[in-house]
Amino acid sequence: MIDLLNWIDRPSRDRGLRFLDDSSTWNLSSFETLAHLAIDISALLRDADVQQNDVVCIVLPTGPELVGTIFSTWVSGGTICPLVPPMMFEDEAQYVQHLARILGAAKPRVVVTDKTFRAIVDSAAKTAGLSNTALLDVADSIGGGVSIRKEAGQVALLQFTSGSSGNPRGVRVTFDNLASNIGAIRQWIRMGASDVTATWLPLYHDMGLIGCLLTPIVSGNDTWIMRPDQFIREPVKWLECFGRNGGTLTAAPNFGYGYAARKVKPESLAGMDFSKFRVAIAGAEPVDAEALHRFSELLAPFGFSGQAYLPAYGLAEATLAVTGRAPDSPVARALKLDWDSLSFGKPVSWSAESSLDEIDSKASSGWLVSSGRPHAGMHVRILDGSGAELPSDTLGEIFVSGPAVADGYTEPRPEAATRFDDSGIYCGDAGFIHDGELFVVGRIADSLKVRGRTVYAEDLEARVALATGLHRGRFVVVALPGHGAGSILGIAEAAGVDWATQAAQLIKGIVGGEIQVRVGIGPRGTIQRTSSGKPKRRLMWEMNASGTLPLDHSVDL
Amino acid sequence: MVESINADTAARVRAIVAEIATRDLTALTADSRLVEDLLLDSVALIELTVALEVEFDLSAIDPTETQSIKTLGQLEGFVVDRISGAKR
């Protein structure tokens, strides 16, 4: 098992993390420098009486201090909880409310921040009513600290994932989870001593934090790190990491590859060599084959091979990584699904089988790309609505088990689409297994990806209720993954047709042209609910697929 | 004269927003909210900021300047003010 803290005892002076500064220059923070920083900050935490299993919330921008604070917390026996700093166009009061809700759930012993965010974090802590929480400025740590190692606690990371608005949820990731998943990732991508990671992902979410920061640090590998806003401003700097600075590994959502392909001119790549760029994890499903094609078109003349693409599936509830295409296996396969016949618990059919590099980019619609096979120690099964395992090529819910399955949520959420039980995670994603490879169709009923962003059924219901004045109990939204972008079904009980039109227009206005919207009206009892009144969206999705929802009229937009 | 320049600025802002939100211009109104209605996420909002700086040759836009901007109309007003302020 990997020890997350071993590197601190014998840190390299030559290797480390290179951060891009605001004058577009890379600055090396060697592992030795970072280890000293972690020890110095741990003195600050000690003064604040951080004990084993105490939570340390971190509101810091990408930089050496963030890394130092993460490892100082672990050296002190604590649990890290990295939180998103305020963003562009974000109203201060709104951010304070959001942060306060998370702080209230995380119950930190201390919050570590810097002078930029101190005032705003302070008001969030006050709003949350945290009387026992100290606010620390990372700049107050003094050099020359003495290393005092406390025994590690159980939980390494409290990972807050975005849910529907107003509903933050924290996943408890243990040290064993982290060590196991980092080990599995290294084995999956055949990570060696000469590999170099480059990333622009935010470091408060699993893919950036675990995949692109912690994995290379505990492995002692050189890493190039820029902020998301720096990537947006100068995407060529990310590409330079591979074409000029020896980078071999990265992970990004579809957007990253598509944006770089759109903004970077081939002229600016003159003299670069991408032949060593061997792993480009496509860490979001569904894979956008067109974005990857455009990225390949830009870089192929400079030695890049599409062999580097590793489509992957993962979720914070399983630490990070669950399945992925292995680097030395054939190019990711793709199936042209018969989307209209897709039905929960029924065999999946397709009209053609191909591979990621052969799908015509102009006609990529309708193809679903494989997310590969489970990583070492992880198991993926497909279950029907009653929890029974389904055979291959049959659509059901993805269930994940193995050593990376996290310890649960900060608070129980029995009604949530993603839920833990004793043996694993019901992921809330619909998918199937074909030839041992996982194909992820989409979320089951509670949310839909719209132009890369997750839209929650619950939020759409709230918007409709607000705009129309209709009682929330009389209207539900069910998201339906499907052909192309998918569709949204609104179900209303005993409401007028005018009203249904208004609801359909409102939803259409938000989700836009490529998503089909239908609002159906049925008699009282059409909306299926649990005994506590929560809508059973998955059941309604299944009923809709099998044509058993008793809808009298419907409005289609 | 000034009004027509401002109208032109607003139209260019709207075109940029439409492109980043991947929405038809016809789907946008001054009341469209950037986050709630147009679904711009944190990265898209950075992209928008950078695109405005480049298009209108503006000095770097600070997050504190944009935190009260909720709608497309407010954003258009902000850019018009920023440009006229820069010329003064």
Interface residues (C-beta under 8 A of the other chain):
Chain A: V84 P86 M87 M88 F89 E90 D91 E92 P202 P228 D229 I232 R233 F255 Y259 V450 R451 G452 R453 V455 R463 G509 I510 G512 G513
Chain B: A21 T22 R23 D24 A27 L34 V35 E36 D37 L39 L40 D41 S42 V43 A44 L45 I46 E47 L48 T49 V50 P63 T66 Q67 S68 I69 K70
